Amino acid sequence: FQQLKTSRKPGMLPLRKTTDQYGVLPPPAVPPPNATITPESRTTNEACIERLQQLQLQPFPKIYPTTKPPGDRGSKIDIQTNVFGIEIMKRSDIFQYSVSIKTDLTSSKEVVFTKKGKEDFVVRERHEKCCSILMHAFDRYSEFFRTNENTLIYDGQSMMYSTCDLFQESSDGETKTKLLPINGDDTNHDDLKSLPFIKLEVHATKNPPVKFSQEDIGRRSSDSRIDSIHGAYHHILDLALNQSCIRDFTRCMVFENGKIFFVNPLKEGFSRDDFVDVGDGKRMMPGIKKTVQFIEGPYGRGQSNPSVVIDGMKVAFHKEQPLNEKIQEIISKSFNDCISDFERERCVAVIKGLDCYTTHAKRIRHLTIEGIHHEGARKSRFQLKDGGASTVAEYFRDHYRIELRYPNANLVVCKERGNLNFYPMELVFISPNQRVKISQQTSAQSQKTTKESAVLPDVRQRIIMTGKIAAQISSDSKYLNEFGLSVCDEPLMVSGRILPPVKLEGRTPANTLLIKDNKWRLGQYARPAQAPKVWAMYAVGLPSSRFTPTLLSKFGDEFSAMCRSKGILMPALGDIDLVLAQDIEKKLSVAADAGCTFVYIITDDAITNLHQKYKALESLHSMVIQDMKMSKAYSVVSQGKKLTLENIVNKTNMKLGGNNYIFTDSKKYLDDILVIGVGISQPPPGNKFILEGKGLLNPMVIGFAHNGKEKQEFSGDFVLSPAGQDTLVAAEEVVKQSISGYQKWHNGQCPKRIIMYRSGVSEGSQGNVIAYELPLIRSTIDSFSKKIQLVYIAVSKDHSYRFFKSDLNSKSNTAILKGQQSSVTGSRSAMLATGAPKAWDLNIAPGIIVDSVITNPACSQFFLNSHITLQGSAKTPLYTVLSDDTHASMASLEELTYNLCHLHQIVGLPTSLPTPLYVANEYAKRGRNLWNEAYSRNPVPRGTGSESELLQELSNAINYKAYGSFLDQRVNA
């Protein structure tokens, strides 16, 4: 760095000097105690409710805005859905009962079969036993259950519905409880045979009977007053559709949220390619996910009809196999001796928490895997009850007459009834029907299972129809007929619309970008960024990395040339070097001290722990750091991949504050409009409660982006917010910063209208968002100007709806006639090998709108498929309008949203989400990285005061607002 300046650039915040070498700020002082909120007392809206009370604001009524007529722009197109209509042919009164099943193993130990479980094996085991007991009771106590005239619906655990009042002869003041003793030997479950007295209790709940008919459901399920919607209809219909699978537990596996899998998929009609091995002792299994939805139906606005949405899926399960075979699959080699510490750590990550069983004691004993011991059975010794000692190998030889085949292999540590025991792996078997958790997958494994689960539309349709028949969700179902339900055999076909293509501009309006098949290439940028005066490029690797100085120099030359061709006049490199991973932080610090404002880093693919540190150092030094994998750089210089290089430079221009292109806004949609996207990063699965249990903060990260500087340019920041909340108290700060950002570039003027796109709003939390979050937003807006109008749109991809081309089957047949393999019968790996039709050929095109028939009749909704599907089946976002002061038409909201999906800037493709929301999600991810890096150095206690206030102070210590210089450029591009 001899030619680099050694003085730090002006405007440096003094706050930075309080950080350590990693850029981690110490936590601010805990604010004084306020209204204490403990995890036990917190609800999913507690933070917003507390804030409303502080501001003396009342919640808004939980009412949807007035519904709008469907849009009318674009040409009509038929779309196949996965929505099946439900007809209710009987009128019934439905009575609800709670069920308790328990038994006494000893005088001091009671087993509750209806107790809720978390792990798959526990849930399934309890479900099987509960069903065996209750189904026997239906026959044994048919007079009480009125079996001959009654229809009973059971959830497999603690809830039951009946079309008859089981306690009709009881007086009003009498306790409506019935104890029904069961002899376990009379049931059909082997594990219950030794239990002579099982207590089955049926309790009448305090809920009044539900009037169940087509008319009642239509009236009580489509009210714009959210609190008037009767949630029992969802639950009753869902359980009715589940009955065949719940009761036939030897054939079916029923899990949470409507997920159903099958013990023997081949017998149910699935293809052998639907359950392929994916390594580590794991196998993909086909299944379905169903949800009950109330939709407009084919007769349009003002109607409400029940339906079931069925989606097909493939999910990874652990195979039932000996544990030593699973370990061999994980480490990719056979073993007779102890495995290395590294291999042991890798294996434990995959198997910890799994249920397993042994049979050496002439009975099945279930255990939970806790870890792998460092010693084998031949060396590991333990104390016997008689005071002597024995090795594990000797013990099994003497007590069970088992001569171990692999006595030198590691022992597995298992938990049984609270105690830790050690077993030879060869005697332990993985229990069946356990889904693979995220924590049990390596990054490579996760990518592999994701690819296998990303099935093409024709495969998905086949899985849906096969699963629907296997689950007996059909017009000839015994249980549905008894209940008076009929499910359509074929899914709904709806009339959608396809919007006209969006026009894009480069440097000038005359510089229109050529769009072909919804893809485009960029020429000169609309606004090239100002090149950094001093910049550097480093290749970061290990001693074994094969990236040479020659390759790095060549990449630097090609990168600089591409920048100049796009209008970014990059000067000569200030420094270019190969750097070992352990030295890069010091190298970046030296670069920053020398006045460097942009560093391009190429990191060896094997190094996975530096990206988070790069981002912390980027904020600390206000020095833009762009990072890429070494394999990508190698493909550019050795294989001449110009498109990859072009996308890299597209990103560079955005990071440095430029803009690549805009869409032609001929209708002036964005004039005087502030568009805000709000994205959420939840705490990683599994560690939220662990950290809260230790009294440590573990917040949500709320990312946001807005167009305060330019109409079609989005930058933003992130804030921290209490975890586990449906509503965001941080919405106040988001709106405040966004309006202030707009005023900064508009001479202090306020926008006339604000459009917010918010992710993370489930259907069940929409009423809470309207009641508790919108008043905070409205109050913040009013503090700037009461004339500003608000449109608030919840955006979700967390639903089961799928859309297919109406002629999808004919396209698959055409592929077969041309000699290609149809994707219908093949796994993903097989399809790639045989040149089957591509995802973008079989999926619906960008610009497809559906805003009637399958939408919620209580509110204004539209589905917009804006993107090209490159893998699997299209997942079309659902947009729900929760507030609209402007009374905008559906057509204008749909068209604006579609236009905003064309501003990604990095690749020449539309995105599945509007750019402000897409960028907000990226800021949320960036905020999570910066929080993790700061937290790893200095965990923050929860404190006893207001968590929201503490998190706001912490936000101001690590977000971009703290550093200022990055607020108006999309540094996280």
Number of C-alpha atoms within 10 A of each C-alpha: 14 8 10 20 16 15 11 14 15 7 9 15 12 7 12 17 12 11 12 11 12 17 24 23 20 18 18 13 9 19 14 11 11 11 10 13 16 14 12 6 8 13 14 16 20 20 25 28 21 17 17 19 11 9 11 9 14 13 19 16 14 19 20 21 18 15 18 17 14 18 20 13 16 17 12 14 15 16 21 19 22 24 27 23 24 22 17 19 13 13 15 16 15 21 21 25 22 16 22 19 24 17 19 15 13 8 6 6 8 11 13 15 23 19 15 13 14 7 13 19 19 15 20 19 14 19 26 21 24 27 21 21 24 21 15 18 19 16 14 15 15 14 11 15 20 18 14 10 11 16 19 21 24 24 22 26 23 18 18 20 22 21 21 20 20 22 17 9 8 12 9 9 6 8 11 18 17 15 12 16 17 22 16 22 15 16 19 14 15 10 13 18 13 11 15 14 17 21 17 20 16 20 19 20 14 10 9 11 17 18 16 18 19 17 13 14 22 19 16 16 26 23 19 18 16 21 12 14 16 17 12 15 23 16 13 21 21 19 22 21 25 25 22 20 21 26 22 15 20 12 18 20 20 24 14 9 10 16 18 24 24 24 15 13 21 13 11 15 15 21 18 14 18 27 21 19 18 16 15 23 23 24 22 23 26 27 27 26 22 24 20 24 24 24 26 23 22 17 11 16 19 12 18 29 26 23 24 25 22 28 25 27 23 23 20 24 20 25 22 17 15 19 23 24 18 24 24 15 16 18 15 11 9 11 16 13 13 18 20 11 11 8 13 18 13 17 22 17 14 22 27 17 18 23 23 23 21 20 12 14 9 8 9 12 13 20 23 21 24 19 21 23 18 15 18 27 25 19 14 18 16 12 10 11 7 6 6 8 13 16 17 22 23 20 18 18 13 12 9 12 11 14 13 19 11 19 23 20 23 29 25 25 20 25 17 13 8 8 7 14 14 21 20 25 25 19 16 23 22 26 21 18 19 20 20 20 14 14 14 20 18 14 9 9 16 16 12 15 21 15 15 22 23 19 26 26 26 23 22 26 24 17 26 23 21 21 27 21 16 24 25 20 27 21 15 14 19 15 19 23 17 14 22 16 23 18 23 17 16 13 18 19 20 21 16 22 21 21 21 14 15 18 17 21 20 20 19 13 14 8 15 18 21 14 15 9 11 17 13 15 14 22 19 18 24 20 20 23 22 14 20 18 16 22 26 23 22 23 27 25 23 16 8 7 15 12 20 12 14 9 17 21 15 15 20 21 15 17 19 18 15 20 24 17 12 21 20 24 18 19 13 13 17 19 17 19 16 18 19 17 17 12 11 19 17 12 15 21 18 15 26 27 16 21 21 29 22 24 25 19 23 25 27 23 14 11 14 10 9 15 16 17 17 23 22 24 23 23 23 26 24 20 24 24 26 22 19 16 17 22 13 17 24 18 14 20 20 11 9 12 14 14 12 15 21 20 17 21 20 25 23 24 28 25 21 24 19 22 27 25 27 27 19 14 16 8 9 10 14 17 12 16 20 24 27 27 28 29 26 28 21 21 16 12 10 10 11 18 14 11 15 17 11 10 14 17 21 28 23 24 28 27 28 33 33 33 23 27 18 16 18 19 25 28 29 31 29 31 29 31 27 25 19 18 19 22 26 27 26 25 21 20 16 26 22 16 19 24 24 17 22 24 16 14 12 15 8 12 15 22 21 15 19 24 20 25 28 23 22 18 20 16 12 11 16 21 21 21 23 22 21 28 27 24 19 27 21 16 16 19 21 13 9 15 14 12 12 17 20 21 19 20 23 22 26 19 17 15 17 19 22 22 24 23 21 16 12 18 17 11 17 20 14 14 17 15 11 8 11 16 21 22 27 23 17 20 22 22 13 14 19 14 9 14 14 20 20 16 20 19 14 23 23 26 19 26 24 24 28 25 25 25 23 29 23 26 25 25 21 23 26 25 24 27 26 30 24 22 23 13 15 23 24 28 19 27 20 22 23 24 24 22 22 17 13 12 14 11 13 21 20 15 19 22 20 17 18 28 24 23 24 25 25 25 22 19 20 18 21 25 21 22 27 22 29 30 28 24 27 30 25 23 31 26 21 22 28 26 19 23 23 17 18 22 18 11 14 13 16 19 15 19 16 16 17 20 24 19 18 24 23 16 18 21 22 16 20 25 23 22 17 17 20 14 14 24 17 20 19 24 25 21 19
